[in-house]
Amino acid sequence: MTGDLLIRNAALPDGRRGVDILIRGGVIETVGPGLPEAAAPAVIDAAGDLVAPPFVDSHLHLDSTLSLGLPRLNRSGTLLEGIALWGELKPDLTVEAIHARAKRLCTWSIAQGIGAIRSHVDICDDRLLAVEALTALRAEMAPWITIQLVAFPQDGWLRYPRSAENLRRAMAMGIDVIGGIPHFERTMADGAESVRQLMAIAAEAGMMVDMHCDESDDPLSRHIETLAAETVRHGMQGRVAGSHLTSMHSMDNYYASKLIPLIAEAGVSAIANPLINITLQGRHDTYPKRRGMTRVPELMAAGVNVAFGHDCVMDPWYPLGTHDMLEVASMGLHVAQMTGVDAMRSCFDAVTVNAARAMGLEGYGIAPGCRGDLVLLDAGDPIEAIRTRAARRAVIRGGIAIAESPARVSRLRLGDEAMEVRFRAAG
């Protein structure tokens, strides 16, 4: 499904304005001002609004999405009760139910302007129902959204007795990325060993890696250090991500000053999940209470590629969400106190270009030769898009508009005076 399309008078995330974008055969051909109206049979007037590459969710759990309340609610709201709840639900899972919930979520994703998702898939279920359901969904939804699947040993690589066998089966079924959860192993030593084993498997198979790392308030949970070292050892720079890294908010500054350069040297991406990190972490604190998210500004300043993920949508770990990556960017901005102009723009990058880089997406961006995948937002720039949770005026895939939403307008009547309110900074 590809098309020819001309987008006129767009603002771009890099600050350029009055730009036209010509897409032919589903690929961006020209980006520049004053392109002829007859360049394509279909034309969209951006009217000065922001056109960006699609949002990218670099960390999600499609197998558990929209399962809120099954088999019961998470009363404590903690990470560990969520894991226990997922274990209770597993015996009742079916391929059909997983597929249906994940497909429904994907329709939300597309409507929200998301063009790609990296989903972790639990392989500590010997039936591998989620792998079966989501590999089928990946193929089914490929015309409209890109799905990358991570083999995720939810119950621990060494802790779960059949995880190695299940990983081999999942790889044969077409899984894309190797995952892990070292902080959930029985001991710190086992956690480090799980990283070493999984990295060796990924290196031999030529696969990317994305591990849940140090999703904990424990300042001594330091598996990202091992992940960075193994990345260098295997020559896998640029192909590895560490997700969550929340223990970094509890580490002392001296150790962090050593760790952050190691992550940067290894070319490991850091994927924070602001909505979930701020919700699940710090649960044992009274006051003062830790913020629960990794050191985003410091990692960015060191040159680490930092992306944001949504992580959960209405599941045992998080009862909210509409899969809006602008909400994720906003939460990240607030928690990390990133209210400077450049910092706010970097939070938009964290749900677009940085997330695409973490996933290794090819042909992503707004330049000749890139895929004709774009989103037109009811905002003038990335900061306004975050501030207003901008409506997605058009979601474009391969040069074809596959979703549209009206601009957000409220109509007021104050006595004899009628007016429109759009919450935009200008006009």
N, C-alpha and C positions, 0 to 999 in steps of 0.2 A: 504494500500500500504506500505509494509515493505520489507526490503531486508537484505542480508548479504554482508558486505563490510569490507575490510581491507584498512586503510589509513596508508601508511608507511612514516617514516622520517618526521614527522611534528614538527614544532615549536608551542608551546602553549602560550597563553597570559600570563601565570604566569612565563615565562622565560625558561621552560624546552624545550630541543631540542632533536632531534633524537628519537621522541616518535612515537610509532605505536598505532593505535586505531582500535579495532575490534568491529564491529557492527553485532549482530545476531538478526534476527527477528525484526529489527527496533530499537533495544535497545543496548546501549553501554555495551559490556561484559567485555572488558579488555582494559586498558590503560597502556602501558609500552614499553620498548625497545625490539627489537629482536623477535617480534612475527613471527611464521612460515608463509612463503608465501602461503601455502595451507590452511590457516585458514579460508579463505572465497573465493568464486568463483570470486568475483570482487575485483580488487585492484586499488587504486589510489596512485601514488607516489607524495607526497607533495614536495619532493626535497628540504626539509629544509624550506619551506614556512609556513606561519602562518595558523593554523587551530583554529577557534574560534567557540563558540556556535553562533547561528544565531543572527543577529541584531534584536532588538526589538524596535518598535515605540510605546512608551507608551502614546502618545497624538497626535491624528489625527482627521480630520473631513472628513470621507469618503462620507457623504451625499453631501457635496459641492465641492468635489475634481473635478478638470478638468472642472469646469464651468466658467472659465475665459472668460469675455466678455458678459456673460449672466446676465441680459439683457443689461448691458453696463459696461464699465470699471470704476474702482474706481479711479476717477481723483485726489482726494486729497491724496489717499494712507492711509487714517486713518482707525482706528478700527471702529469708529462709522459709517463712510460711508459704510464700508464693511457690517456691520450689516443691515444698511438701504437697501443696494443692495440685500442682501439675502432675506429681506422682500419683495422686489419688484419681485424677482424671484419665490417665493413660489407659487403664484397662477398658474404658468405655469409648475410646477414640475409634473412629472409622476413617477410611480414606475419603469417603464421600463427605463426611462432616468437616474434615480438615480442609478439603478442596473448596467446599461451599463457603466457609468462613473467609478463607484467604482470598477467594475470587471476589467476594463482596468488598473486602478491604481494598483490593486492587482498583475497584471502580471508584472508591473514595480517593485513592491515591492519584489516579488519572485526573479526576475532577479538580484536585488540589494542585495540579501542575507538576506532579512527580513523574520523572521519566525513567528512573532506575531505582531499584531496591536491592540491597544486600540483606538476605534473610538467613539467620542462623536456624538450623534444623536439628532437632534432638535426634541423636542416633542411639540413645540408651533406651530404646524400645526395640526388642529383637524382631518385631514384625516390620520395622522401618516403614510404618504407614505414612509418616509425614514426608519422608523422602519420596515415596511413591506418589503421594498426592501433589507435592510441590514441584517435582520434575515434570509432571504432566501439566500443571498450571503454568510453569515457565514457558513451555512450548505453546500452550493455548493463548497466552497473553502476549507473546513476543511481538505481534504487530503493533501493540499499543504501549507496552511498558517492558523494560528490560529487568529481568530477575536473576540475581546471582545467589547461589545457594552455598552455605557454609555447613560442613559436617561438624555438629556441635555435640560433644559428649557431656550433656547436661549434668549427669551424675558423677562425672569425674573420669578421666581417661584411665587412670590406674585403679580408681576406686570401684568402677563398674566392671565386672569380670569379663564381659563379652564386647567391650568397646572396640578392641582391635579388630575382631572379626567383623563387627558391624561397620566399622570404617571402610574396610576392604570392600564390603558389599555396597556401601553407599558410593564409593568411588566408581565401582563398576556400573552403578545406576546413573552416573553422570553428575555427581556433585562437583562444584566448581572450586571450592576453597576449603582448606583445612582449618578447623577451629580447635579450641581447648578452653579449659577453665581451671588453671593450676591452683588458684586459691581455694577451690572446693575439694582438693585432695586431702587425705587424712593428715598429712604432715607437710611442713614447708619443704622438706627434702623431696617428698613425692611430687609436690607441685613443680619444683625445678626439673625433676627427672621427666615429668610429663611434657614439659616444654621441649626438652632435648629430643625426646623420642618423636614427638609430632613434627618438629622442625626437620628432623632427618627424613621422615616419611615424605613431607612436602617437597623437600629438596630433590629427593630421588624421583618423585613423580612430576616435578616441574610445575607445582601448583603454588598459588598464592596462599597466604596464611592470615587469619584474623582471629586472635584469641581474646576472650574475656580475661582481663588481667587485673588482679588486685581490686576487684569490686568489693571494697572493704574499708572500714575505718581504722584498720590496723596499720600503724606506720611501719611495721616490720614486714608487711606483705609486699615483697619486692620482686615479683616475677617478671615485671617489665624489664628489669635489669638483665635477667637471663634471656628473655626474648630478644633484646637488643644484641647481646653477645652472640647468640646463636645465629641471628640474622647475618652478622658480619662473618662468622665462622663458615657459613654455607654460601656466602656471596649472594645473598637474597635481598640486598638493599633495594628499596623502592617497591617491594612485593609483599611487605609484611605490615600488619596493623595491630596495635594493641588497643582494645576497646575498654572503656570505662576508666581505668587507671585512677580510681577514686582514692586509693590509699595515699596518693600524693598530696591530698589536702591535709593529711595528718602528719606527714613527714617533717622533720626539722629542715630548716633552710640549708644547712651545710650539706646534708646528703642530697637534697634536691639539686643543689648547685653542681654536684657530680653527675647525677642521674640524667638530667635534661640534656647536657652535651652528648652523653652516650646514646640517647635516643636519636638525637639529630645526626650524629656520626653514622649510625646504622641505617638512616633513611627510613625509619619506622614511622608510619602514620599513627597519630593518636586520635581515637574516635570517642568523644565525650557524648553523653546522652543526658542533656540537661534536665528534661522533665522527670526522668526516672531517677537520676542521681540525686537530685535535690529532694526527691520524695522518699527514697529508700535509705539513704545514708544518714548518719547522725542519730539513729533511732535509740541508741543507748545513752545519748547525752541528755542532760537536763539543760542547764544554762551555765556558761555560754555553749551554744550548739554549733557544731561544725556545719559548713555550707554544703558539703557533699558532692563537690565536682572537682575534677582534676584542675591543674594549674594552666588554664587555657592561655592567658596572655603571656606567661613566661615561656610556654612551649612555642607559641607563635613567634615570639621575639628571638628565640634561638634558631628559627628556621625550620621547625618541625611542621609538617603538614597536619593541621588540626581540622577534623571534620566533626559535625554534629549528627547524631542519629535520633530517631524517635523512640526506638527500642520496643515499646509496648503500646498497644491500643486496646483498651478494654479487655484485659486478661487478668490472670491471677496476681500480677504484680502492679497493675496500674488500672484504675477504674474509669479513666477519662480518655480524651483524645479524639480527634477527627482526622488524624494523619495530615496535619498542617505543618509543613516545615518552617513556615514563618513563625508559628508559635514556638517551635523548638529554638529558632534563632533568637527570638525575644527572650525566652527564659535563659538561654546561655549568656546573652548580653547583660541581663540583670544580675544573675548569680555571680558572674565574673567581674562585675562592675566595669564593663567595657562601654562607657558612654561617650568616649571621644569619637570624633567623626571617623577617623581611620579605623578605630576599633569596631565601631558599629558596622562599617562596611565589611570588615573581616568576618563578622558573624554571618552576614549574607553569603560571603564566600564559603563559609563552613557548611552550608546546606546546598551549595552549588558546585563551584569549581574544585574546592578542596575535597569534597566528598567524592566527586568523579575521579579525582586523582587517586584517592585511597582505594577505589574499586578498580583502577586500571582501565577505565572506560576509554575507548578509542572513538575519535571523531566527535568529541564533545566540545562545544564552544560556539562562538559567533565569529566565524572567519571562513573564507572560501575553503571548500573541501570538507568542512564539518557537516555532520548530519543536520538535516532541516528540522531539528527538534527544538522548539522554543516555547516560551510562555510569555504572554502579554499581560501585564499587571496594571491594575487601576492605581498607579502610583508614578511619581515623577523620577524616583531614584530608589536605590536599595534601602536607604534609611527610612524613607516614607513607606516603603512596602512592609518593612518590619513593624513600624509604628502603627499602621492602620490595619494590619493583617489583610493586605490588599486583595480585592477580588481578582480572580483569574479571568480576565476578559476573554482570552482565547488560549487554549492549549493546543499546540501544533506538533504533530508527529509526522516526520517525513514529508513536510510541506502540506499536510492536510490538517485542518482544524477539527479536532476530535472532541473538544469540550468547549463550552462557552458559558460565561456568567455575566450578568449585568453589573455595571458599576454600582458601588454601594451609595445609595442616595436616600436620605430621609426628607420627606416633604412636610414642612411645618405651616400651620396657619395660626398666627399670633394676632388675634383680633381681625383687623381688616388687611393685615399684611401677610402675604404668602411668600414662602422662600424655600429654597433647597439647601440642605446641609450635606456636604460630602466629606468632611473631615480631612480635606486636603490642605496643605500648608499654603498653596497659592490659589487665588481665585475664590 
